[in-house]
Amino acid sequence: MKREPNEIEPHEIAEAVRQACIAAALAAYEDAGMNGLCHEGRWECSVDAMRALNVGAIVEQIENKRTSN
């Protein structure tokens, strides 16, 4: 299957989503800890942050980065 020059590679999307999930989870875990939540509460906040990620926005950022180069 031949790809267009500006077409986004699937692994590029997957890596960007993975990095965004990690960043969101870590930030939520730290924030919840600062608010006094226990480990389970912090973990729940981390999972909620990953669920709330806007994957479409991540893909759009990748597309914008590719078209601006």
N, C-alpha and C positions, 0 to 999 in steps of 0.2 A: 504494500500500500504506500503510494507516494504522498508525501506531506507537502503542503504549501509552505513557502519560506517563513511566513509569519504565524503559522499554525502552532499552537501551544502543545507541547509534548505532554502526554498523560502523567508521566512521572514528575514533571515540573509542577503540575497542579497538585498531585498527591503530596509532594514535599512541602509546598507552600501551605496546604491545609494542615499537614502534620505539625509544622512549625507554629502555625497560628493556634492550634489546639494546645500545644505545650505551653506557649506563652500565656494563653487565656487561663489555663488550669493553674499554673504557678502563681499568676497575679491574684486570682480568686482565692487560692489557698492562703497566701500571705495576708490578703485583706481580711479574710474571715478570721484568721488567727489574731490579727490586730484588734478585731472586734470581739474577741474573747470566746470564739467558738472552739469546741473540742475537736479532736481529730476527725470524728465522723461528720460533724457539721462542716468542717473545712473541706472534707472530701466531697460532700454533697454540693457545696458551692462550686467546687472545681468542675464537677460533672455538669452542673447547670450552665457554667460559663462555656463549656465546650458545646453543649447542646444549643446555646444561643448564638454561636458563631454564624456569621453571615457568609456562607461559602461562596455565594454569588459575588459578593464584594471582593473576596480574595481573588477569584478568577478574573474579575474586572481589573483589579490592580495589575495582575500579570499581563493582561491584554494591553493595558495602557502603557506599561513599561516597554513592551515589545514594539508598539507602534511609535513610541517616542524615540526609539533608538535608530 
